[in-house]
Amino acid sequence: MNAPIRVRMYQGLLGDCFLITIGDPAASRDQRVHILIDCGVLQQVPGEAKRMRGVAENLFATTEGRLDLVVITHEHWDHISGFKHARDLLIDKMQIDTLWLAWTERRGDGQADPLRKKSERAKKTVSRAAGRAAAAGVDVTSSIERFNGPLALGGGLSSTDIIPELIARAEKTGTVKYLEPGEIHVTPGEHGLRAYVLGPSRNPDYLTRSQPPGVGKQTYLTVDFAAALDERYAAAESLEEALDPDGPSPFANLHAIPASAVEEGADGAAARWLWSRYRAPGNDWRNIDHAWLSAAGSLALKLDNDTNNTSLVLAFEVAPGGDVLLFAADAQVGNWMSWHLQNYPAPEAGSTVSATELLGRTVLYKVGHHASHNATLDKLGLALMTHPGLVAMIPVVESEARRTKNGKAVHRGWDMPYPDLLARLMTRTEGRILRGDAEPGKDPTGKTICSDAGFLQRVRSEALFVELTI
């Protein structure tokens, strides 16, 4: 007989934090297994630190200070910031028996190290460019708002510190495993689940693909945008040079006039002409000195997408050949497409499992990237999830994703959940959707979206979380 499985999604975060409990939650600690998948909240969510503190205290009490398995999918702040806000509980005091990470986090890996260093360098460049843009009055804030989180936080862990700190803690109290695509691992305990590692791919083409060929209908996006972003990494180096006041100029010194020489009453006809036509009051509209800084927004978006594509994606099999729990993290197009390029060796001799089969048996889908437009594929993804009891969990706070002030987006303005995708999820699940901003069976306005009594009987909610029994 299989042990009961409960999947707890912490709510109100606009971030991922899931606790899977295998076994009777009321049984003694050695009779149950606790698996934590990510723990974070997006930066600048009101009360983020207090909220995460409450989540951490609940986690610590529920697990009695011991996590059998911690899975960190990727470095984004909305997936790991809980370890900063409650370091004392979740790192210093928590016993971590096993830590699972993607191959991209392995230090000393010949492919992972350059990828990580390139990303960190580019993030710092974007941050500097954003500061210059703000000082110059160039509005790139809506694009610069990153899931990566700050690179440095006074008195606490930065986004780049958290995973190394978790690795150090897990090496002290347990073991660390770096997972490769196509592998199968088993979760701890007597009733361990098979975990199929779907992504991230080792193929560089799929690590940077945020839109499929033809864009449009593989995802739920209706407007073709961002098609040229795949080349944006090249901008990191040129942005860095442009930020250097002593860096190269596009003009030879013989033909250049320093900006400091272009002022009212300056010597030289050329300088006076430039003043009257370019720098004098009323001619600001001609000024393009800072226009290049808008490229920082596109680069930030590209970096965000690429980090999402390095997400560790796991399909947990409840029983051999049975139901599957799909945790897609923030995987975007390249990650999803790569799942279908490999078969997964099943423990049964001579047999393999395909991504299509796993998707067909998916009974719980942790919706990717807060149900954004390009983090759930259609024909290679949701259309293959044909389980009649499919349930979707969406870690989203729509009011926060779309937050506005005086009619304008405040740092965000994101379409989360994306309307076309949400409508498709509603159809596929017959309303069996659990959200981070709504009561079970309802939408954020309180409207009933599901009357499936069998489903609702398997759901329990408290102030901090909603929990589904599989």
NORMONOR-V427259 format. One record per residue. N is the residue number from 0. RES is the residue in one letter. SS is DSSP state (h for helix, s for strand, l for the rest). Layout:
N;RES;SS, N;RES;SS
This chain:
0;M;l, 1;N;l, 2;A;l, 3;P;l, 4;I;s, 5;R;s, 6;V;s, 7;R;s, 8;M;s, 9;Y;s, 10;Q;l, 11;G;l, 12;L;l, 13;L;l, 14;G;l, 15;D;l, 16;C;s, 17;F;s, 18;L;s, 19;I;s, 20;T;s, 21;I;s, 22;G;l, 23;D;l, 24;P;l, 25;A;l, 26;A;l, 27;S;l, 28;R;h, 29;D;h, 30;Q;h, 31;R;l, 32;V;s, 33;H;s, 34;I;s, 35;L;s, 36;I;s, 37;D;s, 38;C;s, 39;G;l, 40;V;l, 41;L;l, 42;Q;l, 43;Q;l, 44;V;l, 45;P;l, 46;G;l, 47;E;h, 48;A;h, 49;K;h, 50;R;h, 51;M;h, 52;R;h, 53;G;h, 54;V;h, 55;A;h, 56;E;h, 57;N;h, 58;L;h, 59;F;h, 60;A;h, 61;T;h, 62;T;h, 63;E;l, 64;G;l, 65;R;s, 66;L;s, 67;D;l, 68;L;s, 69;V;s, 70;V;s, 71;I;l, 72;T;l, 73;H;l, 74;E;l, 75;H;l, 76;W;h, 77;D;h, 78;H;h, 79;I;h, 80;S;l, 81;G;h, 82;F;h, 83;K;h, 84;H;h, 85;A;l, 86;R;h, 87;D;h, 88;L;h, 89;L;h, 90;I;h, 91;D;h, 92;K;h, 93;M;l, 94;Q;s, 95;I;s, 96;D;l, 97;T;s, 98;L;s, 99;W;s, 100;L;s, 101;A;s, 102;W;h, 103;T;h, 104;E;h, 105;R;l, 106;R;l, 107;G;l, 108;D;l, 109;G;l, 110;Q;l, 111;A;h, 112;D;h, 113;P;h, 114;L;h, 115;R;h, 116;K;h, 117;K;h, 118;S;h, 119;E;h, 120;R;h, 121;A;h, 122;K;h, 123;K;h, 124;T;h, 125;V;h, 126;S;h, 127;R;h, 128;A;h, 129;A;h, 130;G;h, 131;R;h, 132;A;h, 133;A;h, 134;A;h, 135;A;h, 136;G;l, 137;V;l, 138;D;l, 139;V;l, 140;T;h, 141;S;h, 142;S;h, 143;I;h, 144;E;l, 145;R;l, 146;F;l, 147;N;l, 148;G;l, 149;P;l, 150;L;l, 151;A;l, 152;L;l, 153;G;l, 154;G;l, 155;G;l, 156;L;l, 157;S;l, 158;S;l, 159;T;l, 160;D;l, 161;I;h, 162;I;h, 163;P;h, 164;E;h, 165;L;h, 166;I;h, 167;A;h, 168;R;h, 169;A;h, 170;E;h, 171;K;h, 172;T;h, 173;G;l, 174;T;s, 175;V;s, 176;K;s, 177;Y;s, 178;L;s, 179;E;l, 180;P;l, 181;G;l, 182;E;l, 183;I;s, 184;H;s, 185;V;s, 186;T;l, 187;P;l, 188;G;l, 189;E;l, 190;H;l, 191;G;l, 192;L;l, 193;R;s, 194;A;s, 195;Y;s, 196;V;s, 197;L;s, 198;G;s, 199;P;l, 200;S;l, 201;R;l, 202;N;l, 203;P;h, 204;D;h, 205;Y;h, 206;L;h, 207;T;l, 208;R;l, 209;S;l, 210;Q;l, 211;P;l, 212;P;l, 213;G;l, 214;V;l, 215;G;h, 216;K;h, 217;Q;h, 218;T;l, 219;Y;l, 220;L;l, 221;T;l, 222;V;l, 223;D;l, 224;F;l, 225;A;l, 226;A;l, 227;A;l, 228;L;h, 229;D;h, 230;E;h, 231;R;l, 232;Y;l, 233;A;h, 234;A;h, 235;A;h, 236;E;h, 237;S;h, 238;L;h, 239;E;h, 240;E;h, 241;A;h, 242;L;h, 243;D;l, 244;P;l, 245;D;l, 246;G;l, 247;P;l, 248;S;l, 249;P;l, 250;F;l, 251;A;l, 252;N;h, 253;L;h, 254;H;h, 255;A;l, 256;I;l, 257;P;l, 258;A;h, 259;S;h, 260;A;h, 261;V;l, 262;E;l, 263;E;l, 264;G;l, 265;A;l, 266;D;l, 267;G;l, 268;A;h, 269;A;h, 270;A;h, 271;R;h, 272;W;h, 273;L;h, 274;W;h, 275;S;h, 276;R;h, 277;Y;h, 278;R;h, 279;A;l, 280;P;l, 281;G;l, 282;N;l, 283;D;h, 284;W;h, 285;R;h, 286;N;l, 287;I;l, 288;D;l, 289;H;l, 290;A;h, 291;W;h, 292;L;h, 293;S;h, 294;A;h, 295;A;h, 296;G;h, 297;S;h, 298;L;h, 299;A;h, 300;L;h, 301;K;h, 302;L;h, 303;D;h, 304;N;h, 305;D;h, 306;T;h, 307;N;h, 308;N;h, 309;T;l, 310;S;l, 311;L;l, 312;V;s, 313;L;s, 314;A;s, 315;F;s, 316;E;s, 317;V;l, 318;A;l, 319;P;l, 320;G;l, 321;G;l, 322;D;l, 323;V;s, 324;L;s, 325;L;s, 326;F;s, 327;A;l, 328;A;l, 329;D;l, 330;A;l, 331;Q;l, 332;V;h, 333;G;h, 334;N;h, 335;W;h, 336;M;h, 337;S;h, 338;W;h, 339;H;l, 340;L;l, 341;Q;l, 342;N;s, 343;Y;s, 344;P;s, 345;A;l, 346;P;l, 347;E;l, 348;A;l, 349;G;l, 350;S;l, 351;T;s, 352;V;s, 353;S;s, 354;A;h, 355;T;h, 356;E;h, 357;L;h, 358;L;h, 359;G;h, 360;R;l, 361;T;s, 362;V;s, 363;L;s, 364;Y;s, 365;K;s, 366;V;l, 367;G;h, 368;H;h, 369;H;h, 370;A;h, 371;S;l, 372;H;l, 373;N;l, 374;A;l, 375;T;l, 376;L;l, 377;D;l, 378;K;l, 379;L;l, 380;G;l, 381;L;h, 382;A;h, 383;L;h, 384;M;l, 385;T;l, 386;H;l, 387;P;l, 388;G;l, 389;L;l, 390;V;s, 391;A;s, 392;M;s, 393;I;s, 394;P;l, 395;V;l, 396;V;l, 397;E;h, 398;S;h, 399;E;h, 400;A;h, 401;R;l, 402;R;l, 403;T;s, 404;K;s, 405;N;l, 406;G;l, 407;K;s, 408;A;s, 409;V;l, 410;H;l, 411;R;l, 412;G;l, 413;W;l, 414;D;l, 415;M;l, 416;P;l, 417;Y;l, 418;P;h, 419;D;h, 420;L;h, 421;L;h, 422;A;h, 423;R;h, 424;L;h, 425;M;h, 426;T;h, 427;R;h, 428;T;h, 429;E;l, 430;G;l, 431;R;l, 432;I;s, 433;L;s, 434;R;s, 435;G;l, 436;D;l, 437;A;l, 438;E;l, 439;P;l, 440;G;l, 441;K;s, 442;D;l, 443;P;l, 444;T;l, 445;G;l, 446;K;l, 447;T;s, 448;I;l, 449;C;l, 450;S;l, 451;D;l, 452;A;h, 453;G;h, 454;F;h, 455;L;h, 456;Q;h, 457;R;l, 458;V;s, 459;R;s, 460;S;s, 461;E;l, 462;A;l, 463;L;l, 464;F;s, 465;V;s, 466;E;s, 467;L;s, 468;T;s, 469;I;l
